Amino acid sequence: MKRFLFALIAAVVLCGSASAQYLSPAKEGITLPSTYDRYLRHVLNSPRTSYYHFRQLHQYKEGVFPTTFLEEFNANRDFPWETTIGLNAAVKRKDNPYGTINLLHLPEGRQILVIPESPAKWIYPEGTVVGEIIYVTFEGKKYVQEIRLRTKAEGSMNWEPTVYRPLEDREEFLHWAGIYDYTPAKKHFYMRNPEEDEVRRLEGMVERLPSLPAEHVKRLLSLPFKDVTRKKWSKVSVAPSADIDFHIVPKDYSFGILHISTGQCMACHKQTSIKVSNLIPNEPLIRNNPDKVGRIRGSDGIFTWHPFDDNKVPKRQFRTGDDNFVVFNYSMCDEQGNVSVNQHKYLLTKEVEDALKGDELPSVLFRHKRPSGAELQSLIMQTQLDRLEALIKSQNAERLQPSAPSIGQQGKLNVILPSKVQPVSGRWIWDDQKKTYYRLLEDSELAAAREKGLRYEDSSMLWVDEVGNRWNYDPNDRYWWRVAGNQVVRR
């Protein structure tokens, strides 16, 4: 039985540089809280966790720009994308004492897959944890108030949220604060995007905390953090709000009007990579200026992380030196059109996929909704053609085709490289429409290569030994030929 091995491009893995802008919480003056929660402790202290706070960037045409560029056309600085939910009032303050740092925790042996389309997309592997740490600065010191995590679920269906704070409800707060006579006050929050097309609206009552002396607040924030995802602060709201800057939660904290659930979080996060014109099509400013319209930042349900080199903006260039991600190429596709890195398949989050359309979506290779039958086979063939085209482009090579052998017929093909000619003989499949060949490797060649300890080099379509010599196999007489510049030497 014959086996096909199509010309592939080696995966480009990008590994650690200053431009990656990953942080050390300790160097930022942030002391991570203690916790008895094993999952939180693991994520916070794992060597596979990276901390970051990237500049907000959105994609516009062929470039990448800060969200301040044409900000009225990209909406990233408007509700609900302006900041982490809950800090919507604080972010508008010039003296804002609150800040966030983000974290990325990848499963062992896995990376984010960056797809170099236009616009670029990136997909997180199942089990990825992305989070944010909310802190307040008081008298020159930073105190963590809340930690939120979101984990990409099995099957890439959604992202599951988890929230951690030192106190889970009103009763516990009153006990630790030593308050025994307390009637809670409430505050009404209302948030909506101002355009005619409603993108998101949130409103409701949130319980207000009584003011506390600073020393009391410090003591409460030093308590071990616990999972409060399924705990309501009170019958009034999921979380409280403060009336003063330094408290166990931020001042005017609107997070309490949410119900912490996958659906509530995905209602906004599913809009990563979406065109603003698809969110608010009736807005005259957007409708009358289609050439200026940008996109909501992020990809695959996460706003905060991106693969772009901050120093190259507005040029769209991926960071070098960041081993948290790998750039997709067609060598990562198998013959069934599945995309995998280290045996792990990549799919866009299902709820994000359902919200996007057109060029907001990546190739169908990365989607839950995939074609079948002849349409899928056509897609796979096109993928294989794209692999070879990418190889030719990457090698700056010209293909000479004096005659086109029919499928399976013995033939020869010269690959002209800038500095040398490499004769590559063997069996080939010719695609008349694309005017390109595929090399066919038979079982005899694969077995002979294994016996001699050779590995196949995708870029040259030759076999390489342990010292770097390149070899070509002639399936007719079953001999190996060493390729050296313009010469071939029989082995």
C-alpha positions as CSV (number, residue, x, y, z in Angstrom):
1,M,0.0,0.0,0.0
2,K,1.4,3.4,-1.0
3,R,1.7,6.2,1.5
4,F,1.7,9.9,0.7
5,L,4.0,12.4,2.3
6,F,3.5,15.8,0.8
7,A,6.0,18.6,0.9
8,L,5.7,20.4,4.2
9,I,7.1,23.5,5.8
10,A,8.8,23.2,9.1
11,A,6.8,24.8,12.0
12,V,8.2,28.1,13.1
13,V,8.3,28.2,16.9
14,L,8.9,31.6,18.4
15,C,10.7,31.6,21.7
16,G,11.5,34.4,24.8
17,S,12.3,38.1,24.2
18,A,12.0,41.4,25.9
19,S,9.4,42.4,23.5
20,A,7.1,39.7,24.9
21,Q,6.5,42.0,27.9
22,Y,5.9,39.2,30.4
23,L,6.0,40.3,34.0
24,S,7.0,39.1,37.4
25,P,4.2,40.0,39.9
26,A,6.9,40.5,42.6
27,K,8.8,42.9,40.5
28,E,5.6,44.8,39.9
29,G,5.1,45.1,43.7
30,I,2.3,42.6,43.8
31,T,2.3,39.9,46.5
32,L,0.2,37.0,45.3
33,P,-2.4,36.0,47.9
34,S,-2.3,32.8,49.9
35,T,-4.9,30.2,49.2
36,Y,-6.0,26.7,50.2
37,D,-7.6,26.2,46.8
38,R,-5.3,23.6,45.0
39,Y,-6.3,24.7,41.5
40,L,-5.6,28.4,42.1
41,R,-2.4,27.6,43.9
42,H,-1.2,25.5,41.0
43,V,-2.1,28.1,38.4
44,L,-0.5,31.0,40.3
45,N,2.8,29.1,41.0
46,S,3.2,26.9,37.9
47,P,6.3,27.5,35.8
48,R,4.0,27.3,32.8
49,T,2.2,30.4,33.9
50,S,3.2,33.7,32.3
51,Y,2.1,37.1,33.7
52,Y,1.5,40.0,31.3
53,H,-0.2,43.3,30.7
54,F,-0.1,44.0,27.0
55,R,-1.1,47.2,25.3
56,Q,-4.6,47.1,23.8
57,L,-4.2,46.6,20.0
58,H,-6.8,46.1,17.3
59,Q,-6.4,45.0,13.7
60,Y,-7.2,47.4,11.0
61,K,-6.7,46.6,7.3
62,E,-3.3,45.0,7.1
63,G,-1.9,46.6,10.2
64,V,-2.1,46.5,14.0
65,F,-2.9,49.7,15.9
66,P,-3.4,50.9,19.5
67,T,-7.1,51.2,20.4
68,T,-6.6,55.0,20.5
69,F,-6.2,55.0,16.7
70,L,-9.5,55.8,15.0
71,E,-11.1,54.9,18.4
72,E,-14.6,56.0,17.4
73,F,-14.4,53.3,14.6
74,N,-13.0,50.3,16.6
75,A,-15.2,50.6,19.8
76,N,-12.5,49.0,22.0
77,R,-12.6,51.9,24.4
78,D,-16.4,51.8,24.7
79,F,-18.6,49.6,26.9
80,P,-18.5,46.6,27.2
81,W,-14.9,46.2,25.9
82,E,-13.3,49.2,27.6
83,T,-11.9,47.4,30.6
84,T,-12.4,44.3,32.7
85,I,-16.1,44.2,33.8
86,G,-16.6,45.9,37.1
87,L,-14.0,48.6,36.7
88,N,-16.0,50.6,34.2
89,A,-16.4,53.6,36.4
90,A,-12.8,53.4,37.7
91,V,-11.2,53.3,34.2
92,K,-12.7,56.8,33.5
93,R,-10.9,58.4,36.5
94,K,-7.7,60.3,36.1
95,D,-6.7,59.2,39.6
96,N,-7.7,55.5,39.1
97,P,-6.1,53.5,41.9
98,Y,-7.0,50.1,40.4
99,G,-5.0,48.0,38.0
100,T,-4.9,44.5,36.6
101,I,-2.2,42.1,35.5
102,N,-3.1,39.1,33.4
103,L,-2.0,35.5,33.4
104,L,-1.7,32.8,30.8
105,H,-1.4,29.1,31.9
106,L,-0.9,26.6,29.1
107,P,-1.3,22.8,29.5
108,E,2.0,21.0,29.4
109,G,3.5,20.6,26.0
110,R,0.9,22.8,24.3
111,Q,1.1,26.2,22.7
112,I,-1.3,28.8,21.3
113,L,-1.7,28.4,17.5
114,V,-1.3,31.6,15.6
115,I,-2.9,31.7,12.2
116,P,-1.2,34.2,9.9
117,E,-4.3,35.1,7.9
118,S,-5.5,38.6,7.4
119,P,-6.7,39.5,9.9
120,A,-4.6,37.2,12.1
121,K,-6.4,34.8,14.4
122,W,-5.1,32.6,17.3
123,I,-6.6,29.6,19.0
124,Y,-5.9,28.4,22.5
125,P,-5.6,24.7,23.3
126,E,-8.1,23.0,25.5
127,G,-7.2,23.4,29.1
128,T,-5.7,26.9,28.7
129,V,-6.3,29.1,31.7
130,V,-6.4,32.9,31.2
131,G,-6.9,35.2,34.1
132,E,-6.7,38.6,35.6
133,I,-5.6,39.9,39.0
134,I,-7.4,43.0,40.2
135,Y,-5.4,45.1,42.7
136,V,-5.6,48.5,44.4
137,T,-2.7,50.8,45.2
138,F,-2.9,52.4,48.7
139,E,-0.1,54.4,50.2
140,G,2.3,53.2,47.6
141,K,1.6,49.5,48.1
142,K,-0.5,47.1,45.9
143,Y,-3.1,44.9,47.4
144,V,-4.9,42.1,45.5
145,Q,-8.7,42.3,45.8
146,E,-9.9,39.6,43.3
147,I,-8.6,37.0,40.9
148,R,-10.6,35.7,38.0
149,L,-9.8,32.7,35.8
150,R,-11.3,31.4,32.6
151,T,-10.5,27.8,31.5
152,K,-11.0,26.6,27.9
153,A,-13.4,23.7,28.2
154,E,-13.0,20.2,26.8
155,G,-14.2,20.1,23.2
156,S,-13.5,23.8,22.8
157,M,-17.1,24.6,23.5
158,N,-16.7,27.6,25.8
159,W,-14.6,29.1,28.6
160,E,-15.5,28.3,32.2
161,P,-15.1,31.1,34.7
162,T,-13.9,31.0,38.3
163,V,-13.7,33.9,40.8
164,Y,-11.6,34.1,44.0
165,R,-11.8,36.6,46.9
166,P,-10.9,36.4,50.6
167,L,-14.5,36.6,51.8
168,E,-17.4,34.8,50.2
169,D,-20.5,36.6,51.5
170,R,-21.9,39.3,53.8
171,E,-22.0,37.1,56.9
172,E,-18.4,36.2,56.7
173,F,-17.5,39.9,56.1
174,L,-19.4,41.1,59.1
175,H,-17.8,38.4,61.3
176,W,-14.2,39.3,60.3
177,A,-14.9,43.1,60.3
178,G,-16.5,42.9,63.8
179,I,-19.7,44.6,62.7
180,Y,-22.9,43.5,64.4
181,D,-25.4,46.2,63.7
182,Y,-25.6,46.7,59.9
183,T,-28.3,47.6,57.4
184,P,-26.9,47.4,53.9
185,A,-27.3,50.2,51.4
186,K,-27.6,49.6,47.7
187,K,-26.5,51.3,44.5
188,H,-28.1,51.0,41.1
189,F,-25.8,50.5,38.1
190,Y,-26.8,50.9,34.5
191,M,-24.4,50.3,31.5
192,R,-25.2,50.1,27.8
193,N,-23.4,51.0,24.6
194,P,-24.8,54.3,23.4
195,E,-25.5,53.4,19.8
196,E,-28.9,52.5,18.3
197,D,-27.9,48.8,18.0
198,E,-27.8,47.3,21.4
199,V,-24.7,45.2,21.9
200,R,-24.8,44.8,25.6
201,R,-26.9,46.2,28.5
202,L,-26.3,45.5,32.2
203,E,-28.3,47.0,35.1
204,G,-29.2,46.1,38.6
205,M,-28.7,46.8,42.3
206,V,-25.4,46.1,44.1
207,E,-24.9,46.0,47.8
208,R,-22.7,48.8,49.2
209,L,-20.1,48.0,51.9
210,P,-19.7,50.1,55.0
211,S,-16.4,52.0,55.2
212,L,-13.6,50.4,57.3
213,P,-10.3,51.7,58.7
214,A,-7.4,50.9,56.4
215,E,-5.8,48.5,58.9
216,H,-9.0,46.4,58.9
217,V,-9.0,46.3,55.1
218,K,-5.4,45.2,55.0
219,R,-6.2,42.4,57.5
220,L,-9.2,41.2,55.4
221,L,-7.2,41.2,52.1
222,S,-4.5,39.1,53.8
223,L,-6.9,36.2,54.3
224,P,-6.5,33.1,52.1
225,F,-8.4,33.5,48.8
226,K,-11.2,31.1,48.1
227,D,-13.5,30.1,45.2
228,V,-16.6,32.3,45.4
229,T,-17.9,31.4,41.9
230,R,-21.1,29.8,43.1
231,K,-21.6,32.0,46.1
232,K,-23.8,35.1,46.2
233,W,-22.6,37.9,48.4
234,S,-26.2,38.4,49.5
235,K,-29.7,38.4,48.2
236,V,-29.0,41.8,46.7
237,S,-26.0,41.0,44.5
238,V,-23.3,38.5,43.5
239,A,-20.5,40.8,44.7
240,P,-20.5,44.1,46.7
241,S,-19.3,47.5,45.8
242,A,-17.3,50.0,48.0
243,D,-17.9,53.8,48.6
244,I,-14.2,54.4,49.3
245,D,-11.1,53.6,47.2
246,F,-9.3,51.3,49.7
247,H,-11.6,48.4,50.5
248,I,-11.9,44.7,49.9
249,V,-13.4,45.4,46.4
250,P,-13.1,48.5,44.2
251,K,-15.1,51.7,44.6
252,D,-18.2,51.7,42.3
253,Y,-17.6,48.1,41.5
254,S,-20.4,46.9,39.2
255,F,-19.4,43.3,38.9
256,G,-22.2,42.4,41.3
257,I,-24.9,42.9,38.6
258,L,-23.7,39.8,36.8
259,H,-24.5,36.2,37.4
260,I,-21.1,34.4,37.2
261,S,-21.6,31.8,34.5
262,T,-20.2,30.7,31.2
263,G,-23.0,32.4,29.3
264,Q,-22.7,35.7,31.0
265,C,-18.9,35.9,30.3
266,M,-19.3,34.6,26.7
267,A,-21.9,37.3,25.9
268,C,-19.1,39.8,25.5
269,H,-16.1,37.5,25.0
270,K,-17.6,35.8,21.9
271,Q,-17.1,39.2,20.1
272,T,-13.3,38.9,19.8
273,S,-12.1,39.7,16.2
274,I,-15.6,40.9,15.2
275,K,-15.9,43.9,12.9
276,V,-17.6,46.9,14.6
277,S,-19.8,47.2,11.5
278,N,-21.3,43.8,12.3
279,L,-22.1,45.0,15.9
280,I,-23.6,48.4,15.2
281,P,-24.6,48.4,11.5
282,N,-27.1,51.3,11.9
283,E,-24.6,53.7,13.4
284,P,-24.2,56.5,10.7
285,L,-20.5,57.0,11.6
286,I,-19.8,53.4,10.9
287,R,-22.1,53.0,7.9
288,N,-20.7,56.1,6.2
289,N,-17.1,55.3,6.8
290,P,-16.5,51.6,5.9
291,D,-12.8,52.1,5.2
292,K,-12.2,53.3,8.8
293,V,-13.9,50.5,10.6
294,G,-11.8,48.3,12.8
295,R,-12.3,45.2,14.9
296,I,-12.8,44.2,18.5
297,R,-9.4,43.1,19.9
298,G,-8.4,39.6,20.8
299,S,-9.2,36.2,19.4
300,D,-10.9,32.9,20.5
301,G,-12.8,34.5,23.3
302,I,-9.9,36.3,25.0
303,F,-9.3,40.1,24.8
304,T,-6.1,40.6,26.7
305,W,-3.4,38.4,25.0
306,H,-2.1,38.9,21.5
307,P,1.0,37.7,19.5
308,F,2.0,41.0,18.0
309,D,5.4,42.7,18.5
310,D,4.6,46.0,20.3
311,N,7.7,47.6,18.9
312,K,6.7,47.0,15.3
313,V,3.2,48.6,15.4
314,P,1.6,49.5,13.1
315,K,3.3,46.7,11.1
316,R,1.7,43.4,11.8
317,Q,4.6,41.3,13.0
318,F,4.6,38.5,15.5
319,R,6.8,38.6,18.6
320,T,10.0,36.7,18.4
321,G,11.2,35.0,21.5
322,D,7.8,33.9,22.9
323,D,7.5,30.2,23.3
324,N,3.9,30.4,24.4
325,F,2.8,30.2,20.8
326,V,3.6,28.6,17.4
327,V,2.7,30.0,14.0
328,F,0.4,27.7,11.9
329,N,1.6,26.2,8.7
330,Y,0.2,23.5,6.5
331,S,2.6,20.8,7.8
332,M,0.3,20.8,10.9
333,C,-2.6,19.3,8.8
334,D,-3.1,15.6,8.4
335,E,-4.7,14.1,5.3
336,Q,-8.1,14.4,6.9
337,G,-7.7,18.1,7.3
338,N,-7.3,18.0,11.1
339,V,-4.9,20.5,12.6
340,S,-2.7,19.4,15.5
341,V,0.5,20.4,17.3
342,N,2.0,17.7,19.5
343,Q,-1.0,15.5,18.9
344,H,-3.4,18.1,20.2
345,K,-6.2,19.3,17.9
346,Y,-7.1,23.0,17.6
347,L,-10.6,24.3,17.3
348,L,-12.0,27.8,17.7
349,T,-14.3,28.1,20.8
350,K,-17.8,27.0,19.6
351,E,-19.6,30.1,21.1
352,V,-17.1,32.4,19.4
353,E,-17.5,30.6,16.1
354,D,-21.3,30.9,16.2
355,A,-21.0,34.7,16.7
356,L,-18.6,35.5,13.8
357,K,-18.9,35.4,10.1
358,G,-16.9,36.0,6.9
359,D,-13.2,36.9,7.4
360,E,-13.8,37.1,11.2
361,L,-13.7,33.3,11.1
362,P,-10.5,31.3,10.5
363,S,-10.3,28.6,7.9
364,V,-12.9,25.8,8.2
365,L,-10.0,23.6,9.3
366,F,-10.4,25.3,12.8
367,R,-14.2,25.2,13.1
368,H,-16.7,22.8,14.6
369,K,-18.9,23.2,11.6
370,R,-16.9,21.5,8.8
371,P,-17.9,20.4,5.3
372,S,-18.1,16.7,4.5
373,G,-17.8,14.4,1.5
374,A,-16.5,15.9,-1.7
375,E,-16.4,19.4,-0.3
376,L,-14.1,18.2,2.5
377,Q,-11.9,16.3,0.1
378,S,-11.6,19.4,-2.1
379,L,-10.6,21.4,0.9
380,I,-7.9,18.8,1.9
381,M,-6.5,18.8,-1.6
382,Q,-6.4,22.6,-1.6
383,T,-4.6,22.4,1.8
384,Q,-2.0,20.1,0.3
385,L,-1.5,22.4,-2.7
386,D,-1.1,25.3,-0.4
387,R,1.6,23.4,1.5
388,L,3.6,23.0,-1.7
389,E,3.1,26.6,-2.8
390,A,4.3,27.8,0.6
391,L,7.3,25.6,0.3
392,I,8.2,27.0,-3.1
393,K,7.8,30.6,-1.8
394,S,9.8,30.0,1.3
395,Q,12.7,28.4,-0.7
396,N,12.6,31.1,-3.4
397,A,12.6,28.2,-5.8
398,E,11.6,27.8,-9.4
399,R,10.1,24.6,-10.7
400,L,11.2,23.3,-14.1
401,Q,8.7,20.9,-15.7
402,P,9.9,19.8,-19.2
403,S,7.0,17.3,-19.4
404,A,4.1,16.4,-17.2
405,P,4.0,12.7,-16.3
406,S,0.6,11.3,-15.7
407,I,-0.4,10.3,-12.2
408,G,1.9,7.7,-10.8
409,Q,4.2,7.7,-13.8
410,Q,7.9,7.7,-13.2
411,G,9.4,11.2,-13.7
412,K,12.1,13.6,-12.7
413,L,11.8,17.2,-11.5
414,N,14.6,19.7,-10.8
415,V,14.2,22.2,-8.0
416,I,16.2,25.3,-8.8
417,L,17.5,27.0,-5.6
418,P,19.4,30.3,-5.6
419,S,22.8,28.6,-5.1
420,K,22.6,25.1,-6.4
421,V,20.6,22.5,-8.4
422,Q,19.3,19.5,-6.5
423,P,18.1,16.6,-8.7
424,V,15.1,15.0,-6.9
425,S,13.9,11.8,-8.6
426,G,11.0,9.6,-7.8
427,R,7.3,9.1,-8.4
428,W,5.2,12.2,-8.7
429,I,1.6,13.2,-8.8
430,W,0.9,16.1,-11.2
431,D,-1.9,18.6,-10.7
432,D,-2.6,20.1,-14.1
433,Q,-4.7,23.0,-12.8
434,K,-2.1,24.2,-10.3
435,K,0.9,23.1,-12.5
436,T,2.6,21.6,-9.5
437,Y,3.9,18.1,-8.4
438,Y,3.5,16.1,-5.3
439,R,6.2,13.6,-4.4
440,L,5.0,10.1,-3.6
441,L,6.9,8.1,-1.0
442,E,6.4,4.3,-1.2
443,D,6.7,1.9,1.7
444,S,10.0,0.6,0.3
445,E,11.6,4.0,0.5
446,L,10.2,4.7,4.0
447,A,11.5,1.3,5.2
448,A,14.9,1.8,3.7
449,A,15.2,5.3,5.3
450,R,14.2,3.9,8.7
451,E,16.9,1.1,8.3
452,K,19.6,3.7,7.7
453,G,18.4,6.1,10.3
454,L,17.5,8.9,7.9
455,R,15.0,11.6,8.4
456,Y,12.9,13.4,5.7
457,E,13.7,17.1,5.2
458,D,10.5,18.9,4.1
459,S,12.3,21.9,2.7
460,S,14.4,20.0,0.2
461,M,12.2,16.9,-0.2
462,L,15.4,14.8,0.5
463,W,16.5,12.5,3.3
464,V,19.2,13.7,5.8
465,D,21.6,11.5,7.8
466,E,23.1,12.2,11.2
467,V,25.9,14.4,9.9
468,G,23.7,16.5,7.7
469,N,24.3,14.8,4.3
470,R,21.3,14.9,1.9
471,W,20.2,11.7,0.1
472,N,17.8,10.9,-2.6
473,Y,16.3,7.4,-3.1
474,D,15.7,5.9,-6.5
475,P,12.7,3.5,-6.2
476,N,13.6,1.8,-9.6
477,D,17.0,0.3,-8.6
478,R,16.5,0.9,-4.8
479,Y,19.8,2.8,-4.4
480,W,20.6,5.9,-2.4
481,W,22.2,8.9,-4.1
482,R,24.0,11.6,-2.1
483,V,23.2,15.1,-3.2
484,A,26.2,17.5,-3.1
485,G,25.6,20.8,-5.0
486,N,25.2,19.8,-8.6
487,Q,26.6,16.3,-8.1
488,V,25.0,13.1,-7.0
489,V,27.1,10.2,-5.6
490,R,25.8,6.7,-5.4
491,R,25.8,5.3,-1.9
